[in-house]
Amino acid sequence: MKICLDLSPVVHRKAGLATYARQIALHMLGQGGAQLQAFHYGAQVVAPLDGPLAEIPQRVIPQSARPWRLRVAAHTLAGLPMDDAFGGALRGFDIFHATEHLLPPLKHAKSVFTFHDAIYALFPEHHLPMNRAFLGLMMPRFLRRANAVIAVSECSKRDAARLYGIDPDRIQVIYEAADDALAPVLDEAALAAARQKYHLPPRYLLCLGTIEPRKNLPALFQAFRDLIAEPQFADVHLALVGRKGWMFQPTLDAIAQLGLTERVTLTDYVASADLPALLSGASAFVFPSLYEGFGLPPLEAMACGAPVICSNAASLPEVVGDAALLFDPRDVTALRPAIARVLSDPALARALREKGLAQAKKFSWQRAAQETFDVYRRVAQG
């Protein structure tokens, strides 16, 4: 069975989508019976495939994101397959797995589509207009045309069924997981080196994720400002780990407007090798997001033993279970006392660390790959 897996999110370093596609690919290599091929668009890439993924046969469409998406949309709306386009780059496999909400119409291959989230539909004000229009027009068509649909959470499954009338029996939930390399760092020298590298004091809060409106970071900034006004928390800093996404400027403006420029550290992209120490050393991991299709960052923080304070929205309660302190992300007044509790109560912080480690172990990329391969097998068998 020849599988063509879309690794475009990986080579273009698309945060959570990249993690998903990369981990499925890496763990799929160990599945017997799967001959894996890699697809990506773009003549120029940010992060070329490396390690075991560099050995996979690659199929490349030398077009940038916008022309490629428009071409897929045009062929889909016209009902024209793309198998013979681009010199046969879209031929020679049995199943195409779309990992980033983009499914080219193919006549000679079946398809599996991963539905991550419906942010563009539920929070349109937090999406770029062109992206919102594209996904609004094409998503129902992609979902209907796919031979099988994978959702990354029960929340995403409900959204796909409710918004687009997709039969829930056609949708299989396959959970993501924290990277196997994420584990608690206990060595004090390593923790101190990470703090020094990113200019952080001994006590800091950490939030991980692409900077964009739905992450609800201004609410965190307001809670943080009120927190550090109290003498016992005056030494605490806040680290934002992640690249700038779309519509990020209002979020950055809020830092200055609240007088937090010297207290908030923007690390931008952090190498994976540095992430365990940064997460392990955090006094608390805070995640105020309004919506997540899965919500990987809190799970990654738990895998490193950080006490987690997390929004109770969308899929997040599904992911963190009872291992996090939950709050309503639309209630700014609820966040400051939650953070204060964790910082001032060592027993609570310790309990959250222990529960978080146990919760993270419930998720596995190896299991996700096996369940994904089972989907491929059912699709191939018709």
Helices and strands as residue ranges (DSSP letters): E 2-6, H 8-11, H 15-28, E 35-41, G 51-55, E 58-61, H 65-78, G 86-88, E 95-98, E 110-115, H 119-122, G 124-126, H 129-145, E 148-151, H 154-164, G 168-170, E 171-173, H 188-197, E 204-208, G 213-215, H 217-228, G 231-233, E 237-241, H 249-257, E 264-268, H 275-281, E 284-287, H 296-303, E 308-311, H 316-320, E 325-327, H 332-344, H 346-360, H 365-380
